[in-house]
Amino acid sequence: MVRTAQGEERARTTLARQVDTARTQWKKTLWHLGNQHFAYEPGACASLAAHLKTRTDWLVVQTAVHVPPKHRRPG
C-alpha cells in the first residue's frame, strides 16, 4: 500500500465532513427528542436509550431530564 500526503489529506477531509454530517444529524434528532412531552420519566429515559443504540462509538451524549413543576389547582 502506498500512502501519499495528498491521499491522507483527502481522507482527513472526508472524515471531517462525515463527522460534521453525523453531528448535525444527531443535534436534530436530540432536539426533536427534547421537545417531546412524556407522561413519566422512565418513558423519556427509555426513548432516549432506544435512540442512543444507533449512535456511533465516538459520539458522546450528555443528557438531563427536566420535570416541570405540577400545580395543585388549575390556572
KEVEX-536133 format. One line per field, with one value per atom (N, C-alpha, C): x, y, z; residue number from 1; atom name; residue in three letters. Coordinates in Angstrom, 3 decimals. Example, Ala and Ser with C-alpha at 12.3 -4.5 7.8 and 13.67 -1.06 7.14 Angstrom:
KEVEX-536133
x = (13.190 / 12.300 / 13.200 / 12.850 / 13.670 / 12.900) $
y = (-5.690 / -4.500 / -3.300 / -2.250 / -1.060 / 0.030) $
z = (7.800 / 7.800 / 7.800 / 7.080 / 7.140 / 7.870) $
nr = (1 / 1 / 1 / 2 / 2 / 2) $
atom = (N / CA / C / N / CA / C) $
rest = (Ala / Ala / Ala / Ser / Ser / Ser) $
END
This chain:
KEVEX-536133
x = (0.848 / 0.000 / 0.905 / 0.540 / 1.312 / 0.490 / 1.125 / 0.464 / 1.146 / 0.320 / 0.841 / 0.245 / 0.881 / 0.368 / -0.984 / -1.122 / -2.397 / -3.517 / -3.220 / -4.221 / -4.636 / -3.690 / -4.008 / -4.832 / -4.502 / -5.259 / -6.687 / -6.846 / -8.171 / -8.976 / -8.324 / -9.004 / -9.418 / -8.554 / -8.908 / -10.092 / -10.096 / -11.194 / -12.506 / -12.451 / -13.649 / -14.155 / -13.253 / -13.639 / -14.239 / -13.649 / -14.174 / -15.585 / -15.811 / -17.138 / -18.147 / -17.754 / -18.645 / -18.976 / -17.991 / -18.223 / -19.194 / -19.017 / -19.923 / -21.351 / -21.477 / -22.802 / -23.468 / -22.718 / -23.270 / -23.631 / -22.798 / -23.075 / -24.341 / -24.499 / -25.691 / -26.945 / -26.858 / -27.997 / -28.378 / -27.397 / -27.700 / -28.230 / -27.762 / -28.320 / -29.802 / -30.169 / -31.582 / -32.390 / -31.855 / -32.554 / -32.778 / -31.730 / -31.847 / -32.740 / -32.757 / -33.656 / -35.101 / -35.422 / -36.781 / -37.147 / -36.220 / -36.476 / -36.674 / -35.923 / -36.029 / -37.306 / -37.943 / -39.180 / -40.431 / -40.256 / -41.399 / -41.788 / -43.055 / -43.544 / -43.880 / -43.360 / -43.586 / -44.432 / -45.188 / -46.066 / -45.274 / -44.162 / -43.374 / -41.903 / -41.033 / -39.590 / -39.048 / -39.467 / -38.934 / -39.241 / -40.354 / -40.682 / -39.715 / -39.352 / -38.386 / -37.017 / -36.610 / -35.305 / -35.274 / -36.378 / -36.443 / -36.359 / -37.026 / -36.965 / -35.555 / -34.904 / -33.524 / -32.600 / -32.766 / -31.922 / -32.106 / -33.337 / -33.595 / -32.899 / -32.899 / -32.220 / -30.699 / -30.186 / -28.735 / -28.135 / -28.953 / -28.441 / -27.863 / -28.340 / -27.899 / -26.733 / -26.267 / -25.190 / -23.847 / -22.911 / -21.562 / -20.775 / -19.701 / -18.944 / -18.236 / -17.842 / -17.076 / -17.971 / -19.264 / -20.188 / -20.529 / -20.306 / -20.605 / -21.831 / -22.832 / -24.081 / -24.283 / -24.489 / -24.782 / -26.242 / -26.976 / -28.403 / -28.806 / -29.945 / -30.560 / -32.072 / -32.783 / -34.242 / -34.792 / -35.660 / -36.278 / -37.742 / -38.121 / -39.504 / -40.135 / -41.124 / -41.756 / -42.571 / -42.686 / -43.445 / -44.943 / -45.603 / -47.037 / -47.750 / -48.865 / -49.663 / -50.820 / -51.170 / -52.247 / -53.613 / -53.762 / -55.041 / -54.817 / -55.833 / -55.699 / -55.636 / -54.937 / -54.906 / -53.660) $
y = (-1.158 / 0.000 / 1.237 / 2.181 / 3.409 / 4.539 / 5.313 / 6.469 / 7.730 / 8.691 / 9.983 / 11.050 / 12.182 / 13.298 / 13.761 / 13.746 / 14.172 / 13.195 / 11.907 / 10.905 / 10.999 / 11.224 / 11.376 / 12.628 / 13.700 / 14.942 / 14.759 / 14.048 / 13.776 / 12.909 / 11.939 / 11.084 / 11.884 / 12.783 / 13.633 / 14.532 / 15.096 / 15.975 / 15.198 / 13.998 / 13.155 / 12.788 / 12.410 / 12.050 / 13.246 / 14.421 / 15.626 / 15.939 / 15.756 / 16.001 / 14.990 / 13.732 / 12.714 / 12.986 / 13.452 / 13.787 / 14.957 / 15.976 / 17.124 / 16.717 / 15.854 / 15.387 / 14.596 / 13.699 / 12.901 / 13.788 / 14.760 / 15.668 / 16.472 / 16.972 / 17.744 / 16.882 / 15.649 / 14.741 / 14.449 / 14.218 / 13.915 / 15.129 / 16.320 / 17.525 / 17.638 / 17.372 / 17.427 / 16.353 / 15.145 / 14.047 / 14.348 / 14.826 / 15.132 / 16.341 / 17.290 / 18.441 / 17.963 / 17.105 / 16.588 / 15.764 / 14.975 / 14.176 / 15.069 / 16.140 / 17.053 / 17.866 / 18.006 / 18.779 / 17.913 / 16.625 / 15.756 / 15.814 / 15.640 / 15.592 / 14.144 / 13.680 / 12.308 / 12.324 / 11.262 / 11.182 / 10.945 / 10.241 / 9.956 / 9.810 / 9.930 / 9.946 / 8.643 / 7.463 / 6.238 / 6.124 / 6.649 / 6.645 / 7.503 / 8.646 / 9.526 / 8.866 / 8.228 / 7.551 / 6.377 / 5.652 / 4.518 / 4.995 / 6.095 / 6.641 / 7.110 / 7.751 / 8.192 / 6.996 / 5.952 / 4.761 / 4.100 / 4.085 / 3.498 / 4.287 / 5.618 / 6.441 / 6.292 / 6.159 / 6.091 / 4.761 / 3.744 / 2.467 / 2.582 / 3.550 / 3.689 / 4.663 / 5.263 / 6.252 / 5.561 / 6.315 / 5.806 / 5.865 / 5.093 / 4.977 / 6.272 / 7.081 / 8.282 / 9.434 / 9.299 / 10.370 / 10.277 / 11.360 / 11.410 / 12.297 / 11.761 / 12.489 / 12.649 / 13.896 / 14.182 / 14.620 / 14.012 / 14.306 / 14.649 / 15.299 / 15.604 / 15.585 / 15.097 / 15.045 / 16.213 / 16.992 / 18.143 / 17.806 / 17.858 / 17.591 / 18.928 / 19.383 / 20.657 / 20.530 / 21.614 / 21.543 / 21.355 / 20.641 / 20.424 / 21.412 / 21.942 / 22.879 / 22.133 / 22.565 / 21.910 / 22.244 / 23.477 / 23.909 / 24.422 / 24.334 / 24.893 / 26.417 / 26.957 / 28.418 / 29.047) $
z = (0.000 / 0.000 / 0.000 / -0.793 / -0.901 / -0.300 / 0.587 / 1.186 / 0.679 / 0.366 / -0.035 / 0.857 / 0.886 / 1.690 / 1.161 / -0.151 / -0.741 / -0.387 / -0.410 / -0.059 / 1.394 / 2.286 / 3.706 / 3.954 / 3.266 / 3.424 / 2.921 / 1.816 / 1.270 / 2.249 / 2.863 / 3.837 / 5.065 / 5.537 / 6.693 / 6.368 / 5.171 / 4.763 / 4.700 / 4.147 / 4.061 / 5.449 / 6.329 / 7.691 / 8.426 / 8.268 / 8.916 / 8.409 / 7.117 / 6.551 / 7.095 / 7.231 / 7.770 / 9.238 / 9.986 / 11.398 / 11.510 / 10.692 / 10.722 / 10.358 / 9.374 / 8.967 / 10.090 / 10.718 / 11.820 / 12.999 / 13.312 / 14.427 / 14.165 / 12.963 / 12.611 / 12.702 / 12.212 / 12.266 / 13.712 / 14.584 / 15.983 / 16.727 / 16.382 / 17.006 / 16.698 / 15.447 / 15.062 / 15.779 / 15.834 / 16.493 / 17.970 / 18.636 / 20.064 / 20.311 / 19.381 / 19.528 / 19.488 / 18.513 / 18.411 / 19.640 / 20.115 / 21.308 / 22.532 / 22.627 / 23.756 / 23.765 / 22.616 / 22.545 / 22.655 / 22.885 / 23.116 / 24.588 / 24.846 / 26.214 / 26.554 / 27.664 / 28.105 / 29.368 / 29.564 / 30.725 / 32.008 / 31.903 / 33.096 / 32.704 / 33.692 / 33.458 / 32.869 / 33.329 / 32.714 / 31.218 / 30.793 / 29.362 / 28.565 / 29.121 / 28.464 / 28.396 / 29.488 / 29.513 / 28.548 / 28.428 / 27.506 / 26.056 / 25.753 / 24.402 / 24.064 / 25.016 / 24.805 / 24.600 / 25.406 / 25.278 / 23.915 / 23.420 / 22.104 / 21.006 / 21.118 / 20.122 / 20.207 / 21.422 / 21.597 / 21.138 / 20.949 / 20.464 / 19.059 / 18.299 / 16.914 / 16.747 / 17.828 / 17.701 / 17.476 / 16.937 / 16.725 / 18.031 / 18.112 / 19.357 / 19.750 / 18.793 / 19.106 / 19.570 / 19.397 / 19.767 / 21.249 / 21.981 / 23.404 / 23.592 / 24.275 / 24.501 / 25.996 / 26.431 / 27.828 / 27.911 / 28.810 / 28.898 / 30.320 / 30.428 / 31.715 / 31.508 / 32.487 / 32.412 / 33.223 / 32.595 / 33.254 / 33.520 / 34.778 / 35.161 / 35.550 / 34.777 / 35.116 / 36.402 / 37.167 / 38.421 / 38.150 / 39.047 / 38.938 / 39.845 / 39.366 / 40.144 / 40.801 / 42.003 / 42.709 / 42.136 / 41.681 / 41.132 / 39.713 / 38.878 / 37.535 / 37.578 / 36.593 / 36.492 / 36.767) $
nr = (1 / 1 / 1 / 2 / 2 / 2 / 3 / 3 / 3 / 4 / 4 / 4 / 5 / 5 / 5 / 6 / 6 / 6 / 7 / 7 / 7 / 8 / 8 / 8 / 9 / 9 / 9 / 10 / 10 / 10 / 11 / 11 / 11 / 12 / 12 / 12 / 13 / 13 / 13 / 14 / 14 / 14 / 15 / 15 / 15 / 16 / 16 / 16 / 17 / 17 / 17 / 18 / 18 / 18 / 19 / 19 / 19 / 20 / 20 / 20 / 21 / 21 / 21 / 22 / 22 / 22 / 23 / 23 / 23 / 24 / 24 / 24 / 25 / 25 / 25 / 26 / 26 / 26 / 27 / 27 / 27 / 28 / 28 / 28 / 29 / 29 / 29 / 30 / 30 / 30 / 31 / 31 / 31 / 32 / 32 / 32 / 33 / 33 / 33 / 34 / 34 / 34 / 35 / 35 / 35 / 36 / 36 / 36 / 37 / 37 / 37 / 38 / 38 / 38 / 39 / 39 / 39 / 40 / 40 / 40 / 41 / 41 / 41 / 42 / 42 / 42 / 43 / 43 / 43 / 44 / 44 / 44 / 45 / 45 / 45 / 46 / 46 / 46 / 47 / 47 / 47 / 48 / 48 / 48 / 49 / 49 / 49 / 50 / 50 / 50 / 51 / 51 / 51 / 52 / 52 / 52 / 53 / 53 / 53 / 54 / 54 / 54 / 55 / 55 / 55 / 56 / 56 / 56 / 57 / 57 / 57 / 58 / 58 / 58 / 59 / 59 / 59 / 60 / 60 / 60 / 61 / 61 / 61 / 62 / 62 / 62 / 63 / 63 / 63 / 64 / 64 / 64 / 65 / 65 / 65 / 66 / 66 / 66 / 67 / 67 / 67 / 68 / 68 / 68 / 69 / 69 / 69 / 70 / 70 / 70 / 71 / 71 / 71 / 72 / 72 / 72 / 73 / 73 / 73 / 74 / 74 / 74 / 75 / 75 / 75) $
atom = (N / CA / C / N / CA / C / N / CA / C / N / CA / C / N / CA / C / N / CA / C / N / CA / C / N / CA / C / N / CA / C / N / CA / C / N / CA / C / N / CA / C / N / CA / C / N / CA / C / N / CA / C / N / CA / C / N / CA / C / N / CA / C / N / CA / C / N / CA / C / N / CA / C / N / CA / C / N / CA / C / N / CA / C / N / CA / C / N / CA / C / N / CA / C / N / CA / C / N / CA / C / N / CA / C / N / CA / C / N / CA / C / N / CA / C / N / CA / C / N / CA / C / N / CA / C / N / CA / C / N / CA / C / N / CA / C / N / CA / C / N / CA / C / N / CA / C / N / CA / C / N / CA / C / N / CA / C / N / CA / C / N / CA / C / N / CA / C / N / CA / C / N / CA / C / N / CA / C / N / CA / C / N / CA / C / N / CA / C / N / CA / C / N / CA / C / N / CA / C / N / CA / C / N / CA / C / N / CA / C / N / CA / C / N / CA / C / N / CA / C / N / CA / C / N / CA / C / N / CA / C / N / CA / C / N / CA / C / N / CA / C / N / CA / C / N / CA / C / N / CA / C / N / CA / C / N / CA / C / N / CA / C) $
rest = (Met / Met / Met / Val / Val / Val / Arg / Arg / Arg / Thr / Thr / Thr / Ala / Ala / Ala / Gln / Gln / Gln / Gly / Gly / Gly / Glu / Glu / Glu / Glu / Glu / Glu / Arg / Arg / Arg / Ala / Ala / Ala / Arg / Arg / Arg / Thr / Thr / Thr / Thr / Thr / Thr / Leu / Leu / Leu / Ala / Ala / Ala / Arg / Arg / Arg / Gln / Gln / Gln / Val / Val / Val / Asp / Asp / Asp / Thr / Thr / Thr / Ala / Ala / Ala / Arg / Arg / Arg / Thr / Thr / Thr / Gln / Gln / Gln / Trp / Trp / Trp / Lys / Lys / Lys / Lys / Lys / Lys / Thr / Thr / Thr / Leu / Leu / Leu / Trp / Trp / Trp / His / His / His / Leu / Leu / Leu / Gly / Gly / Gly / Asn / Asn / Asn / Gln / Gln / Gln / His / His / His / Phe / Phe / Phe / Ala / Ala / Ala / Tyr / Tyr / Tyr / Glu / Glu / Glu / Pro / Pro / Pro / Gly / Gly / Gly / Ala / Ala / Ala / Cys / Cys / Cys / Ala / Ala / Ala / Ser / Ser / Ser / Leu / Leu / Leu / Ala / Ala / Ala / Ala / Ala / Ala / His / His / His / Leu / Leu / Leu / Lys / Lys / Lys / Thr / Thr / Thr / Arg / Arg / Arg / Thr / Thr / Thr / Asp / Asp / Asp / Trp / Trp / Trp / Leu / Leu / Leu / Val / Val / Val / Val / Val / Val / Gln / Gln / Gln / Thr / Thr / Thr / Ala / Ala / Ala / Val / Val / Val / His / His / His / Val / Val / Val / Pro / Pro / Pro / Pro / Pro / Pro / Lys / Lys / Lys / His / His / His / Arg / Arg / Arg / Arg / Arg / Arg / Pro / Pro / Pro / Gly / Gly / Gly) $
END
